[in-house]
Amino acid sequence: MFFEKIRSEGLSQLSYILGDEGRAAVIDPRRDCDIYRQIADREGCRITHIFETHRNEDFVVGSCELMEQTGAEVYHGAALPFKYGNPVTEGERFNFGNFSVQILKTPGHTDESISLVLSDMEFSEQPLAIFTGDALFIGDVGRTDFYPERAKEVAGLLYDSIFDKILPLGDHVLLYPAHGAGSVCGSGMASREFSSLGYERCFNPALQVKDRSEFIHNKISEIHYYPPYFREMEKLNLAGPHLLGKLPWPKPFSADEFAAAMAEGMLALDIRSPEAISGASITDSLAIPLEMLTAYVGWFVPHEQKIGLIVQNFADIKPALRSLVRIGYENLVAYLDEGLHGWEISGRRYERIPSLFAGDLKQWQEDGKEFTLLDVRKQDEVERGQLTGSTHIYLGELPKKIDEIPPERPIVTFCGSGMRAIIASSLLKRRGFEQVETCLGSMKACQAVGCPIKS
């Protein structure tokens, strides 16, 4: 008997594999699904079942890929017309040796959402754990804004799923959601990835409500961002994405080849660190550090766009490819051979995005210097603390709100640590803004040097 959790960085997505007596099941697999086969091979098991807790919005599910590789059957909720797999009904049970998985309908986040109740039949039929998908998280609950015309209804459905179906399973039951902290599917998730229903019932802030009406009010009052790529993910996950087979490895392009491809429409995507991007970058490239790639590329880059990578190290290519294919980007044409060094020694022009030390930012504010301090964090971050005089535009919405920024004044981009600030600077430079600086370290650095912060 074995059980493992697989975390997909960037997405903060959690998938699971469990098995016993030669058979295994995978729950919410990611698209680059080789890891599940490796685990099953190590345990001497064959993957026979694949469960999807819901149609995912934030990544391309790997069910079809894994089904092709293993011959396993796919199972998901019956309330959507999936073009692949098998619909399941509440109470349906699947056995894997001493493991038993029972289906529980838990709509609210989406209509077809299901949870999977796990029992160890060697000891008892009573629940041991539950896989809740995006219904119940550790420290939060699923978002319910995907059906704005049914806002109160779906929030009520989620309440019913959690309070009438999930929590009554028992305080001892272990909780395994589909996402952890950092996911776009919730804003208050705990950084730990282990909990029980009893602990969440007592301490999860989203569950500390007096009744159904208060829960519904809280849910419809939330602010969530909806990246454009969500629509593409929903479409792919309903129809079943085409099979990759393997990662679409890009070709090494010399500086001449890279420049020629850019002239023909290829996007230069710079995934280096903020410090490296600040020091030297290719004009008109889009900067998204590797750690931010999955969270923000879907806001700015169409899926059909040809992409050429600019990397700090060759070893960064593979995690970048995994991040991109997980959210449906496959048109990866090239990477810049020798990186920025190859570009520099070719004699081609490059630019820099000046960085501003947090202490100097504090001095600018004290001196009354005229500039735009552009805070690109999420709304809930801003509500916890904001620098005096800053202008808030969430990073994902910056392209459509960029005309709100006066171009004649110097601009300093700002976020939590500098990662998102460098993306904002890159977007501004691509739109022709010249007086742009990045506050590396941003809020964390400002807290360290004593910038005036209001809440």
C-alpha positions in Angstrom: 0.0 0.0 0.0 1.4 3.4 -0.9 0.3 7.0 -1.3 2.2 10.1 -2.6 1.5 13.7 -3.2 3.0 15.5 -6.2 3.4 19.3 -6.1 3.6 21.2 -9.4 5.6 24.4 -8.7 4.3 27.7 -10.1 0.7 26.3 -10.3 0.8 25.3 -6.6 -1.2 22.3 -8.0 -1.4 19.1 -5.9 -2.0 15.7 -7.5 -1.9 12.3 -5.9 -1.2 8.6 -6.6 -2.2 5.8 -4.4 -2.2 2.0 -4.9 -2.2 -1.5 -3.4 -1.9 -5.0 -4.6 -0.6 -4.1 -8.1 -3.2 -1.5 -9.0 -3.0 2.3 -8.7 -5.1 5.4 -9.1 -4.0 9.0 -10.0 -6.0 12.0 -8.9 -5.9 15.3 -11.0 -2.7 14.5 -13.0 -0.7 17.2 -14.5 0.1 17.1 -18.3 3.8 16.2 -18.0 2.8 12.9 -16.4 6.0 10.8 -16.5 6.3 11.1 -12.7 3.2 9.0 -12.0 4.5 6.2 -14.2 7.8 6.3 -12.5 6.2 6.0 -9.0 3.9 3.2 -10.2 6.9 1.3 -11.7 8.9 1.7 -8.5 5.9 0.3 -6.5 5.3 -2.5 -8.9 1.8 -1.2 -9.8 -0.2 -0.6 -12.9 -2.1 2.6 -13.1 -5.7 1.6 -13.8 -7.8 4.6 -12.8 -7.5 8.4 -13.2 -9.9 10.7 -11.3 -10.6 14.3 -12.1 -12.2 16.2 -9.2 -13.4 18.9 -11.6 -12.7 20.6 -15.0 -9.6 22.6 -14.1 -9.4 26.3 -15.1 -5.8 27.0 -14.3 -3.9 24.1 -16.0 -4.2 21.5 -18.7 -5.0 18.2 -17.0 -2.9 15.2 -17.9 -5.6 12.6 -17.9 -5.6 11.9 -21.7 -1.8 11.8 -21.7 -1.7 9.3 -18.9 -4.6 7.3 -20.3 -2.7 6.9 -23.6 0.5 5.8 -21.8 -1.1 3.4 -19.3 -4.5 2.3 -20.7 -6.1 3.5 -17.5 -9.8 4.7 -17.5 -10.7 8.3 -16.7 -13.5 9.2 -14.4 -15.1 12.7 -13.7 -18.3 14.4 -12.6 -21.4 13.9 -14.8 -22.6 17.5 -15.0 -20.5 18.5 -18.0 -20.4 16.9 -21.5 -16.7 15.7 -21.4 -15.5 14.3 -24.7 -13.5 11.6 -23.0 -13.7 9.5 -19.9 -16.5 8.1 -17.8 -19.1 10.0 -15.7 -19.5 8.9 -12.1 -22.4 8.9 -9.7 -22.5 9.7 -6.0 -21.8 6.7 -3.9 -20.0 4.8 -6.6 -17.0 2.9 -5.2 -13.7 1.8 -6.6 -11.3 -0.7 -4.9 -7.5 -0.9 -5.1 -6.5 -3.7 -2.8 -7.3 -2.5 0.7 -7.9 1.0 -0.5 -11.5 2.0 -1.4 -12.4 5.3 -3.1 -16.0 6.5 -3.0 -17.5 9.3 -5.0 -19.1 12.3 -3.3 -20.8 15.1 -5.4 -19.5 18.4 -4.1 -20.6 21.2 -6.5 -20.1 24.9 -5.9 -16.7 25.7 -7.3 -17.9 24.1 -10.5 -21.2 22.2 -11.2 -19.5 18.8 -11.9 -17.1 18.9 -8.9 -16.6 15.7 -7.0 -14.6 14.7 -3.9 -13.1 11.3 -3.4 -13.5 9.6 0.0 -10.7 7.2 0.9 -11.1 4.2 3.2 -8.6 1.6 4.4 -10.9 -1.5 4.2 -8.4 -3.6 6.1 -9.4 -1.6 9.2 -12.8 0.0 8.5 -15.2 1.2 5.9 -15.2 4.6 7.7 -13.4 7.5 5.9 -9.7 7.9 6.4 -9.1 10.9 4.0 -10.8 13.0 1.4 -9.6 14.5 -1.8 -11.6 17.7 -2.2 -10.4 19.2 -5.4 -11.2 22.9 -5.3 -14.1 22.7 -2.9 -12.2 22.8 0.4 -8.6 24.0 0.8 -6.3 24.2 3.8 -7.1 27.6 5.1 -9.6 28.6 2.5 -12.5 27.3 0.3 -12.8 27.3 -3.5 -13.7 30.4 -5.5 -17.3 30.6 -6.8 -17.0 33.4 -9.3 -17.1 31.3 -12.5 -20.8 31.7 -12.8 -21.5 35.4 -12.0 -25.1 35.2 -13.1 -25.6 32.5 -10.5 -23.4 34.0 -7.8 -25.6 33.3 -4.8 -26.7 29.9 -6.0 -23.2 28.5 -6.5 -21.9 30.0 -3.3 -24.8 28.2 -1.6 -24.0 25.0 -3.3 -20.4 25.2 -2.0 -21.7 25.8 1.5 -23.9 22.7 1.2 -21.1 20.6 -0.2 -18.7 21.6 2.7 -21.1 21.7 5.7 -23.6 19.0 4.7 -21.3 16.5 3.0 -17.6 17.0 3.6 -17.3 18.1 7.3 -19.8 15.5 8.6 -17.4 12.7 7.5 -15.6 13.3 10.8 -13.0 15.5 12.4 -10.4 12.7 12.1 -10.5 12.6 8.3 -7.4 13.8 6.6 -7.7 16.6 3.9 -6.1 16.5 0.5 -7.1 19.5 -1.8 -6.0 20.1 -5.4 -4.1 23.3 -4.6 -1.8 24.8 -2.0 -0.6 28.3 -1.1 0.1 30.5 -4.2 -2.7 29.1 -6.4 -5.0 31.5 -8.3 -7.9 29.3 -7.1 -7.9 30.8 -3.6 -6.2 33.7 -1.7 -6.0 32.5 1.9 -4.5 29.1 1.7 -2.1 28.0 4.4 1.5 27.3 3.5 1.3 23.8 5.0 -0.1 21.0 2.9 -1.5 18.8 5.7 -4.6 19.1 7.8 -7.8 17.4 8.9 -11.4 18.2 8.6 -11.6 18.9 12.3 -8.8 21.4 12.3 -10.3 23.2 9.3 -13.7 23.2 10.9 -12.2 25.0 13.9 -9.6 27.3 12.4 -10.2 27.8 8.6 -11.3 31.4 8.4 -13.7 30.7 5.5 -15.6 28.2 7.7 -16.0 30.5 10.7 -19.5 31.7 9.8 -22.7 31.6 11.7 -24.9 30.3 8.9 -25.4 29.7 5.2 -26.3 33.3 4.5 -23.1 34.7 5.9 -21.0 32.2 3.9 -22.8 33.2 0.7 -22.3 36.9 1.5 -18.6 36.4 2.1 -18.1 34.5 -1.1 -19.9 36.9 -3.4 -17.9 39.8 -1.8 -14.6 38.3 -2.7 -12.3 39.8 -5.4 -10.7 37.2 -7.7 -8.8 37.8 -10.9 -9.6 35.9 -14.1 -6.6 35.4 -16.4 -7.5 35.2 -20.1 -5.9 31.8 -20.4 -8.6 30.2 -18.1 -11.0 30.1 -21.0 -8.5 28.1 -23.1 -7.9 25.7 -20.2 -11.6 25.1 -19.8 -12.0 24.4 -23.5 -9.1 22.0 -23.6 -10.1 20.2 -20.5 -13.6 19.6 -21.7 -12.7 18.3 -25.1 -9.5 16.6 -24.0 -6.1 18.2 -25.0 -4.2 16.6 -27.8 -1.3 14.3 -26.8 2.2 15.7 -26.3 4.1 12.5 -26.1 7.1 14.4 -24.9 8.1 18.0 -24.1 8.4 20.2 -27.3 12.2 20.9 -26.9 13.2 24.2 -28.6 16.2 24.6 -30.9 19.3 26.6 -30.0 19.4 29.9 -32.0 22.4 32.0 -32.5 22.0 35.8 -31.9 21.5 36.3 -35.7 18.9 33.5 -35.9 17.1 34.8 -32.7 17.0 38.4 -34.0 15.7 37.2 -37.4 13.0 35.2 -35.7 12.0 38.2 -33.6 11.7 40.3 -36.7 9.3 37.7 -38.1 7.1 37.8 -35.0 8.6 35.5 -32.4 8.3 36.7 -28.8 11.5 36.9 -26.8 10.5 35.6 -23.4 13.2 36.4 -20.8 12.9 34.1 -17.8 16.0 35.2 -15.9 16.2 36.7 -12.5 15.0 40.3 -11.9 18.6 41.3 -11.2 19.8 39.8 -14.5 17.0 41.4 -16.4 17.6 44.7 -14.8 21.3 44.6 -15.8 20.8 43.8 -19.5 17.9 42.8 -21.6 16.9 42.6 -25.3 14.8 45.4 -26.5 11.1 44.5 -26.8 11.5 41.2 -24.9 8.9 40.3 -22.3 10.4 39.6 -18.9 8.8 37.0 -16.6 11.2 35.4 -14.1 11.0 31.6 -14.1 9.3 31.5 -10.7 6.5 33.7 -12.0 6.1 32.1 -15.4 3.1 29.9 -14.8 1.2 32.6 -12.9 1.6 35.4 -15.4 2.4 34.3 -18.9 -1.3 33.5 -19.5 -2.2 37.1 -18.9 0.0 38.5 -21.6 0.8 35.9 -24.3 -1.6 34.4 -26.8 -1.4 30.6 -27.0 -0.6 30.6 -30.8 2.3 33.0 -30.2 5.8 31.7 -31.2 8.1 31.9 -28.3 11.9 32.1 -28.0 13.4 31.7 -24.5 16.1 33.7 -22.9 17.5 31.8 -20.0 20.2 32.3 -17.3 21.3 28.7 -17.4 20.7 25.8 -19.8 19.2 23.9 -16.8 16.3 26.4 -16.7 15.0 25.3 -20.1 13.3 22.1 -18.9 11.4 23.6 -15.9 10.3 26.5 -18.2 9.0 24.0 -20.8 7.2 22.1 -18.1 5.6 25.3 -16.8 4.5 26.4 -20.2 3.0 23.1 -21.5 1.1 22.7 -18.2 -0.9 25.7 -19.2 -1.2 24.9 -22.9 1.8 26.7 -24.5 3.5 24.5 -27.1 4.8 26.8 -29.8 8.3 27.0 -28.3 10.5 27.7 -31.2 14.0 28.4 -29.8 16.2 29.4 -27.0 19.0 32.0 -27.3 22.3 30.1 -27.5 24.8 31.4 -25.0 22.1 33.6 -23.5 22.5 37.3 -23.2 26.3 36.9 -23.5 25.8 35.6 -27.0 23.6 38.6 -27.8 26.2 41.0 -26.3 29.2 39.6 -28.2 27.3 39.8 -31.4 27.4 43.6 -31.1 23.6 43.9 -30.9 22.0 46.6 -28.8 20.6 45.8 -25.4 18.9 47.9 -22.8 18.8 48.0 -19.0 16.0 48.7 -16.6 17.5 50.7 -13.7 16.8 49.4 -10.2 16.0 51.6 -7.2 17.1 50.8 -3.7 14.3 50.8 -1.2 16.2 53.3 0.9 16.4 55.7 -2.0 12.7 55.2 -2.6 12.1 56.2 1.0 14.3 59.3 0.5 12.4 60.2 -2.7 9.2 60.1 -0.8 10.6 62.2 2.0 12.0 64.8 -0.4 8.7 65.1 -2.2 10.1 64.0 -5.6 7.5 63.7 -8.3 7.2 60.2 -9.7 4.6 57.4 -10.1 5.0 54.6 -7.6 3.2 51.7 -9.4 2.1 49.0 -7.0 1.2 45.8 -9.1 0.3 43.5 -6.2 -3.1 41.9 -5.7 -5.9 43.8 -4.0 -5.7 41.8 -0.8 -2.0 42.4 -0.5 -2.5 46.2 -0.9 -5.2 46.1 1.8 -2.7 44.6 4.3 -0.2 47.5 3.7 0.5 50.1 1.0 3.2 52.8 0.6 1.9 56.4 0.9 1.1 57.9 -2.5 1.3 54.7 -4.5 -0.9 53.9 -7.5 -2.4 50.4 -7.5 -2.9 48.5 -10.8 -2.8 44.7 -10.5 -0.1 43.3 -12.7 -2.4 41.1 -14.8 -4.6 44.1 -15.7 -1.7 46.5 -16.4 -1.9 46.2 -20.2 -5.5 47.3 -20.4 -5.0 50.0 -17.8 -1.7 51.3 -19.0 -3.2 54.5 -20.3 -3.9 55.5 -16.7 -0.2 56.0 -16.1 1.2 59.5 -17.0 4.2 58.9 -19.3 5.9 62.2 -18.6 6.7 61.3 -15.0 9.4 58.7 -13.8 7.8 55.4 -12.9 9.0 53.0 -10.1 7.4 49.6 -10.3 6.7 47.9 -7.0 5.4 44.5 -5.7 6.0 42.2 -2.8 9.7 41.3 -3.5 10.5 42.6 -6.9 9.6 39.6 -9.0 6.4 41.1 -10.3 7.8 44.6 -10.4 10.3 43.6 -13.1 7.5 42.1 -15.2 5.6 45.4 -14.9 8.7 47.3 -15.9 9.1 45.1 -19.0 5.5 45.6 -20.0 5.9 49.4 -19.7 9.2 49.4 -21.7 7.4 47.4 -24.4 4.7 50.1 -24.6 7.2 52.9 -25.0 7.7 54.2 -21.5 11.3 55.4 -21.0 11.6 56.6 -17.4 11.0 53.2 -15.7 12.8 51.9 -12.7 12.2 48.7 -10.6 12.3 48.6 -6.8 14.1 45.3 -6.3 13.0 43.9 -2.9 9.9 46.1 -3.0 7.7 45.7 0.0 10.0 43.4 1.9 12.9 45.7 1.4 10.7 48.7 2.3 9.7 47.1 5.6 13.3 46.5 6.3 14.4 50.1 5.8 11.4 51.7 7.4 9.4 53.1 4.5 6.1 54.7 5.6 3.4 52.1 5.2 -0.3 52.6 5.7 -3.0 49.9 6.1 
